[in-house]
Amino acid sequence: MTHGPTAGQSASFPDIRDRFQGCLLGGAVGDALGAPVEFMSLETIRAKFGLNGIRDFAPAYGRLGAITDDTQMTLFTAEAMIRSWMSHQDRGLISPEDVAAHAYARWLMTQGEKPPPEPSGFTESPGWLFKVKALHSRRAPGNTCLSALRVLDYADAPARNSSKGCGAVMRMAPVGLAGWRFGWDTEYVLALGAHLGRLTHGHPTGYLSAGAFAALVFELLHGSTLEDAAGTVVELLGRHDGYQETVVALEKARNGASRNGDRMIVTRDLGEGWIGEEALAIGLYCALVAPSLEEGVILAANIDGDSDSTGAIAGNLLGVMHGVDAIPTHWLKQIELREVIGVLADDLFDCVDWALTGPMDPESSAVCQRYYERYPPN
């Protein structure tokens, strides 16, 4: 699928920038909260942290506030969206799928892996994100993402597996942000998120849950309530083959949120989050019922399963709903790569306003050239 971005949204919405920041940083803090307990049962979590479970950052990967592969891949997705815009300005026509495939190949290299010879261009002019040393660290990357990207031939090829693991959905929030900024519509955002998910996950539930998540973020930026956004996404999913499991999971989350009861029991009923539709449903449920971002990511992290992914998804949704000020200050101070995440959020918001004349234009300004150095159009 090829689609040319258009700067369809004005920068005259002062609160939206905060919501871009809130989305990416909220996802990161949810990821970091869940990281130390990712492979624990809820019983084990409570035995270690008390009856209320984990409620604050605990050490993981040698520090407090450590991010995992979930945030790493989200950052490379955000970079791909910016570089898609740069390519559109440079050449007029652009395939975001191609740019994202290159970005994911660079992420694969940060994991100490050797990418395939194609897609071409992913190591040429790698840009600034790849040069962030702290990203060159393995944080329990998903086997499906690793194995799919090792053999990725080209961006239009579906992954050679039938996986519906959550490794596609957990990285897709930036597609919803880009959709708002570039003037896309909900249907295209969902389809693009699904296409990017299909680069690594070949089961319809794996990639449609990714598209659904991107569309939820997009709808929230357009002023929908989360409940209404979920309804819109459920309706759009029905137009895609293989939609049934994702729709059932989303409806289960919505129905659970409409009833009073023990929230931890409801999250257990939604699954363990290892597969895409379950991770999305748990994140959606926690965002629907939480009185605050803090309580939402805490609820999402205290599960029998993939605590960092469900925490990240809930944090992305609550962050885009309430903005960066909803994130507890002590978490913002401790989160790994806080400045890097903030820069990417701002650049994704600002890139449509950059005066770009093309990287080879001898008349282009020094500022313009710096933009192209940071986000080369490939």
NORHUGI-V317056 format. One record per helix or strand of 2 or more residues. SS is the DSSP state (helix for helix, strand for strand). FROM is the first residue (numbers start at 1). LEN is the number of residues. If there is no record, write none. Layout:
ss | from | len
SS | FROM | LEN
SS | FROM | LEN
This chain:
ss | from | len
helix | 14 | 22
helix | 42 | 8
helix | 69 | 23
helix | 96 | 15
helix | 129 | 3
helix | 133 | 3
helix | 143 | 8
helix | 169 | 3
helix | 173 | 10
helix | 186 | 13
helix | 204 | 18
helix | 226 | 12
helix | 244 | 14
helix | 263 | 8
helix | 276 | 14
helix | 293 | 9
helix | 307 | 16
helix | 324 | 3
helix | 329 | 6
helix | 338 | 16
helix | 366 | 9
